[in-house]
Amino acid sequence: MLAKRIAQKLATKDLKDRIRSFLNKYAARMPKENWDDEYGFNGPDPYELLFWEPGTFPNSRWSSGCYKPYTSKEGEEEHHDILSRIKLINDQI
């Protein structure tokens, strides 16, 4: 049981690192002078991913306009894979 919890924590940490990397590459941001916080995302979807906690599911869609370039298949696939991994983690709780 302890080994399973440790594995889940490691998977969660790895996924959160992956989310941060994804957001650094694909999250659309407002001009710096308009930032209200240290992130400056142009909408709620990236924040949903950034502050995701196990047991919850982020309301984030690639087509929301919060990610760029919208035409990036690589970005869309990465977004989809992140959401799939979140679901897997949540299903194990």
C-alpha positions in Angstrom: 0.0 0.0 0.0 2.8 2.4 0.9 4.6 1.6 -2.3 1.5 2.4 -4.3 1.1 5.8 -2.6 4.7 6.6 -3.2 4.4 5.7 -6.9 1.2 7.9 -7.2 3.1 10.8 -5.6 6.0 10.4 -8.0 3.6 10.1 -11.0 1.8 13.3 -9.8 5.1 15.2 -9.4 6.3 14.1 -12.8 3.0 15.1 -14.4 3.1 18.5 -12.7 6.6 19.1 -14.1 5.3 18.0 -17.5 2.4 20.4 -17.2 4.7 23.3 -16.4 6.9 22.5 -19.4 3.8 22.3 -21.6 2.5 25.7 -20.4 5.9 27.3 -20.9 5.9 26.2 -24.5 2.2 26.5 -25.4 0.2 28.8 -23.1 -0.8 32.1 -24.6 0.1 35.1 -22.5 -1.0 38.7 -22.3 1.4 41.5 -22.8 3.6 41.8 -19.7 2.2 45.2 -18.7 -1.3 43.5 -18.3 -0.2 40.7 -16.1 -2.1 40.4 -12.8 0.2 37.6 -11.5 3.5 36.0 -12.3 2.1 33.9 -15.2 0.1 36.2 -17.4 -2.0 33.6 -19.0 -4.6 35.0 -21.4 -7.5 32.8 -20.0 -8.5 30.3 -17.3 -7.5 27.0 -19.0 -3.7 27.2 -18.3 -4.4 28.0 -14.7 -6.7 25.0 -14.5 -3.7 22.8 -15.5 -1.2 24.6 -13.5 -3.1 24.3 -10.2 -4.5 20.8 -10.9 -4.6 18.5 -7.8 -5.3 14.8 -7.9 -8.9 14.0 -7.5 -10.0 17.0 -9.6 -10.2 17.3 -13.4 -9.1 20.6 -15.1 -11.5 22.4 -17.4 -9.0 22.8 -20.2 -9.5 22.5 -23.9 -6.9 22.9 -26.6 -9.4 24.8 -28.7 -10.1 27.4 -25.9 -7.8 30.0 -27.5 -5.5 29.9 -24.4 -2.8 27.9 -26.2 -0.7 28.7 -29.2 -0.1 28.1 -31.9 -3.6 26.7 -32.3 -2.5 24.7 -35.4 0.2 22.8 -33.5 -0.6 19.1 -33.7 2.3 18.4 -31.3 0.8 20.8 -28.7 -2.7 19.4 -29.2 -1.4 15.9 -28.7 0.6 16.8 -25.6 -2.5 18.5 -24.1 -4.6 15.5 -24.8 -2.0 13.2 -23.3 -1.7 15.3 -20.2 -5.5 15.1 -19.7 -5.4 11.4 -20.2 -2.7 11.0 -17.6 -4.7 13.1 -15.2 -7.6 10.8 -15.7 -5.4 7.8 -15.0 -4.1 9.3 -11.8 -7.6 10.3 -10.7 -8.9 6.8 -11.5 -6.4 5.3 -9.1 -7.4 7.4 -6.1 
